[in-house]
Amino acid sequence: MKQKKEIVRINEIYKTENFKIFCHFTNGEYRFVDFEVLLNKWNVKQNDTEYKLFTKSELQKVKIVNGTMSWDNISVSLLDEKGNEKLHPFELDPIVLFENSQIDEDKIFENFGMLLKNERLKAGLTTKQLAKKSGISEEYISKIENEKSNIELLIIRDILQNGFGKRLKINVE
């Protein structure tokens, strides 16, 4: 059965820190975009529209409009259907932002269920298949994915190692 691919959008911005903007995406993940890294990756130059985002005060004027990041303080000139030039706020595609973001490790346990479900779907597994591979009941896998159960660290390890062939890595800072 083919999975319907969800279009990822941004629900909210929950923190800005230097050139990082922390977002909660519609797929449940908490991620951040490091604009200093992203703008350098894109090789943004002084005459580019995006260049203003290198100024922290301008970057942090971001708003969420229609599920993506938008800046009223940065204008883009576009032609309407009649060929007339109109100014619009600068926006970035939410899929591009998602693809260029990183998981917010500080929030990892707040959305572990969603993270587990996304990994399971990426691996092409049903809850039944993951349950069999990991030695955890299908009902418990479902409860974890739906944030209906507290989860022990050993269970997380078993699911990751046995279900996905991945290792659990924890850093204490």
N, C-alpha and C positions, 0 to 999 in steps of 0.2 A: 504494500500500500504506500503510495507516494505521500510524503508529508507536505502540508501547505506551508510555504515559507512566509513567515511573518515579516512585515516591513518594520524595522526598528526605528522608533522615534524617541525623543527625549520627553520624559514626564516633568522633570524639574531639575533645577540646578540647586544643589544643597550646600555647596561651598566653593569659594574661589580662594586660591592661595598662590601668590606670585603669578606665574603664567599658566597655572593649572586651573582648569574648570572641572569641577566634580559634578557628575550628572547621574540621575536615576533614569534608566532607559525603560521603554515599554515592555521589554522582555524580562524585566525584573532585576537586571544587573545594575550594580553600582560601579561606575567606571569614571576615569578622568582623562581629559585631553590635555597634554602638555603642549601648549601653543608655541613655546619657544622651540621645541623639538620639531613640531609639525611645520612651522613656517620656514625653518632652516631646511627641512627635508624637501619642501616645495621650492626652495631657492628663491624666496620672496625678496624682491629688490625695492629700493626706495620709491620708484614710480608705480609700483603695484598697489592696487586697492587694499590688499591684505596688510600692507606695510604698517598701517596705523595700529594693527594688533600687537606690534612689538612694543607699544607703549602700554604699560600695565593699567593705567587709569582708563585708557580707551577700551582695552580688552575687557575690563571688568564692568563695563556698561552693557554687557550682554543681557538679552531677554530671551525667553522661550516664546516663539510664535509658531503656531501650527506644527509643534513637535520638533522644531529645530532651533539652533542658535541664530539670533538676529541682533544686529547693531543699528539702532536709529542714528547714531552719531557718525556712521560711515555710509555714504550714499553711493549707489551704483546707477549709472544711466542706462536705461533699457528702452527699446522701441516697443510701442504698443502695436496692436493689430492694424492700425491705420498708418503706422510708420512715424508716429509722433514720439519724440524723446520724453521719457518720464524718469524721475528720480525715485529710487526704491531703497529701502534699508538693505545693507549687506547681509546676506545669509549664507550659511554653509549647509550642505546636504547632510541630513542626520546619519545616513548610511556611511558616508565618508568619515564623519566624526566618530561613529562607532568603530569602524575599521581601523582608525588611527588612535584609538583609546586603549587604556589599560585598566584591568580590574583594580578596584580600590580595595586593597588587602585589609584595611581597617574595617571594612563592612562585610568581609567574606562570610562570616557566620550569620549575619543578618539575612542573607539570601542564599544560604547553602542549598536549600531545596530547589530553587530555580537553577542554580549552577549545576546541580546534579542532573536535573531534567534536561538541560541544554547539552550536557556531555553525553547523556544517554541517547538523545536524538541525533547528535553528531555521529555517534558510533552506530546508528541504525538499529538500536536495540529496543525491544518492548520492555515494559516493567517486568513481565514474566521472564524474559530472557536474561535481564540483568539480575533478577532475583536468583535464578538458577546458577549463573556464573559466580555470583558473589556469596552465595550461601545465606542470603538474607531473604526473609519472606517477601512476596510480592506486595502484600498488604502494608508492610513496614516501609518498603521502598516508596509506595504511593503516599503514605503519610508524611514521609520526609520531603518528598517533592512538593507536597501541598502545604508545607509548613505546619502540619498538624501534630508533630511529634518532636520532642527533644531528642537529640542524637548524641551518642557516645563516640568518643574519639576512635575507639577500636572498631566500631561499626563503619565509620568514615574510611578508616584504613582498609578494611576488608572490601568495601565496595570499590574503592579506587584500585587497589592491587588486584583483586580477583575479578572484578567486573570489567575494568578497563585496562588492566595491565600497567597502571600508573602508580607512582609512589607519592605518598603523603609527605610534604615538606613543611615544617613549622619553624618559624623564626621568632625568637623572643627578643625584643629590643627594649 
